[in-house]
């Protein structure tokens, strides 16, 4: 059956990709598209089929290019950010600019409020901004965090569609300038979020108007559904209730970081997403009910379309829901009109429609995953499906394996790009996960109507949903018996991803058309070999093996982790030491170890760590440690002063006790020789009482000596312990100082700097941090001491390279500095 929608859909896709990289030329795309359209019309009038098809392809391509170029230009220069730039006098092109502005924002909520550990999140579509005594009509998305206990009591009143007003501190989203770390600000802008804001209390959020009757009804249904799931499933397990809420409503707030990681490693995280399964179940239920009532298929199909549209609105849409809903609507609409079409035609038409409405969806992982997996399954099913076993008992598992293989093959580069992970465990675990998900899915969707009939019936169905959800978690836990099945990989290059898909499509096209001749068969085999080579390249990442690994030099990277510390030391023969892992706070939803430090390490070619030192237990130094320990398995983990009551460190130690990681206490006087360099511990001394809480002054201070160069890493020590540290220091021709406590005024005293005599000082601090670090007084003292100052909040990641005599410093923003011991002596 012909797939007439494939040509325009593919053209739109290619055009959107090209348009993103030519954002300044939307007008040229429009002009070219108009010309190709007129030429296609003329060719069609003369009945020239092949030229007409080619010209139509180019016309749609130019249309996609124009749409994407315009959308990308708006994402690069959103009006709201431009207004904030004008009011603050800062430029967004400055890496240090924070664009911080106190203002009152009015707008419409795009989704229901999402309660977190300490704040409540709001997605606000701003329409008016009041700042500096003036009101500005403006458009832009803002992600708002409402602080305080009152917010958790009021958040149910903040539902999608309602109009609110609140005073907030606006600022640009956090960015991390490190190798291998994607631009989070740009990713948010492509989804329509321009700025972030903080509201100090829920009492400051004023609801100006309720939403439309449809929005209000949908919000009420979501509240009732959450309450029913919490009561009927939550009585058996809170975790099961969270999973069922994610499957049925798309509400993933209750899923903890550990569960998310476990499902991602198992390759079964996709099963808790709202997808075609929900749509298929709902459509089948409606068609069955109307069929039982004796109504015509046309009426049943039209009714099913209405129900599916209502469900999509209820759960808030999303790429997979939109794809499944539009495909189902096209299919049901064709049935109502007594037409037939291939599934691939429906998929192509759906993709084209969604791209035309939102051309930057090509950067939405959900969009790529849902369309990629569906297309792969349709292709695989069409070619291999007829050859599956005839036996029912064998055909079903073979079909599931085929679907899993096709989806995994199609999405391997996407998983590496988006999640830095390639996993094959799902090929086996899907045999358990999908049936269990189906049980939880069907039971979860039946809960609400069951609760309306009988609460006892709802409780029984809730138990079935719990069994499915709990079984899903159990099946994901099986991956621990084969940890090699889930591999973390560096972000692959665009060229190898493109090579994988071009070669794969070429191989499939030649084979699918069954073009005869030995030459064409050779082309098909060669293209398949190139695709396999690309896949191996993505997984093995050989380019990272070729990165410099010591080469007789000491290499240090001060990562940009915001208001925190994380420093990689690579020794002359390639051994590695990571000092601290950054972090916002120990219970934050943003895992900086997984999202920032880990990708940066992999981009630098680090696959395993030899040593991990946690200077002390404050969250900004160790909150990312759990992911780092899990992904990089250091041989030794160093701690200074144990704090038995401190739960995060004790939990981390409990996890390392079950592995081969050695936990080592390091204190003043300890020395470790590594690759010709010496790591000396200058602090802390053995404690004379058992600590009950983490203290800055218990920080580990490391002095890494290589040749005539000293690297002094001071943690968060204050002026009280600086004299003790200084008394242990030995002279060095060049001393590189990690400025203590992010450059606070309580550290880096004149006396300490006179004794340490730093020639290079590096401060790790967050942009626009509330403490003002590094403070002007500390910077002045460092300059007076003769130190060249670098700051991660201004310079991004700072890279230091030395052979023990000469030092070369470069930063992520392009700043460079060189120093030799000869020059220092003179």
C-alpha angles and dihedrals in degrees: 000000000000119000100214093168093060095078098055092037093053091044091052091049094051091044093051091052092050093042093058090062093047099048093148094059106060090127092056090051090052093049093048091046091052092050093049091048092053091046091050091051091052092047092050091049088056090047095240099152103183097046089045092054092048093048092048089051090053091046093053090044090055090046091055090046092052093048094047094044091053092046093047091049089054091047091050094047108022115183094235093054090046089054092050090048090053094048095046097038091230129125123227089218089069108091090212095051113114098178092214116181133166108221146144112247128199124191150111125289111242094198141009116283113271115216117215136179096284107358141037116235124221130185105211127189100207119215101166132029123195112200136149090005094303133102118225123193102220140152126225144114121256127189105214129198114202111202131203137055092274090066091062090054095049105035095100088069090059101080133156114284097025120122117231140176126206139161109240145163106249121204140154118271120270116273130192118205101205135123113272095012115120123229102263093186092058092046091054092046090055088056091049100260110128105168141007125230140194124213113195098214141010088235088071094059109094121193105219100180141358121245127254119293089258093051092047093048091049091048091050091050090051092051092049092046092051091049093050092047092047092050101039099037100021092064087069099038135345089212091053090050090052091051093048090049089052093049097044104031104019089241106145098166094107094055110103124219092252092055093046091051092047093052093044092052091048091052091235100103088105092068093070092057121099103250146139091313092068091045093047093049092048094045092047091049093051093046091048093049093049091044091052088051089057096244122147122266090243092059091043092051093049091047091049090053090054093048093049092049089051092050091049089053091046094055094040100249120258130179098282094043093048091048094049094042096049092044091050091047091051091048095046092043090053090050091050089053091044094245130134130212136171118261088239090057090052091048093050093047091048093049092048093050093048092046091050090052095042113015094178089063086098085081093050108102091207091055093049094044097049096045094039094051094044093048092047092050092048092050094046092044092050094051105032101022095083089056096054118116116280094223112100091220092055100033097062097052091040090053091049091050090048092050091048093048092049094048093046092049093049095046102038094104091042092055090050093048099044105028103020086231137112116189133178096178091094091069088071102025093053087073086067102027100053097051090044091048089049090054092049091043097051094041092046093051090047093052098084098051089041091053089052089056104037134347091212088057090049091052091051091050089045089058090053090050089050091051091053094046095044090047089051091056091045092051091050089053090062089077088079088075090060107030090163088070091073113056127184110217136183117258105277122234119261091241095059092047090050091046090052094053098039092050092044094050091046092052093047094045095052092044093043093054090047091223107191130228134073091260093059091046089053090051090052093048092046093050090048090050090051090051091051090047090052091050091051090048091053093050098040095037093202091181089071090054088059093055115111110276105191101304088194092304135106110238123190130184122193102201123217100240098152116241096003145061134264122155129177118206116192112192126218095269096039105269113141137218122186114198110201127339106229124232144170099229132328095257098040118133089225108081104204092187092059098035104038118007095041096050090045092052092048091048088055091053097257112144099159132019124224096199135015118191121192106198090202140327103270111128094240088062104037113017091100092051097095093062093041093051091047096047103033102031100209116211092226134022117202125211128178113199115008116229106197097191093051104104102197094056092043091050090050091050091050089055093049092048088067091056138052092265112124116220110215131187111216123190142162113316097023115129129188122191113214124176095330093314124101126223111203124188110224096175155064111035119211107289119247094208136031110266117234095189140021115272130195090220090061090065119135110247114201126194110198110196122195118164109310094339126096124196109198115195108189106179111202101322119152135214090276094071100028093091090055091050092046091052090063097047122110123210117270131187089223123020121189110200126200098211109241121249094002091294099306120169091245093068140048096049121189091250093053093047091049090056097039092043098198117202094187124030124191122191120196109206141142123255110261092357113181092241096060092236126205089039119213093243092057092047090051091052091050092051091047088053089056098250124151103229128219125180128195090212090060104024103033116216113005119215120201123189126181140165090203093271110045123044126204120190126188132168137212089252092056102260115143136191132178131196134177130199089231091060090047092054090054 
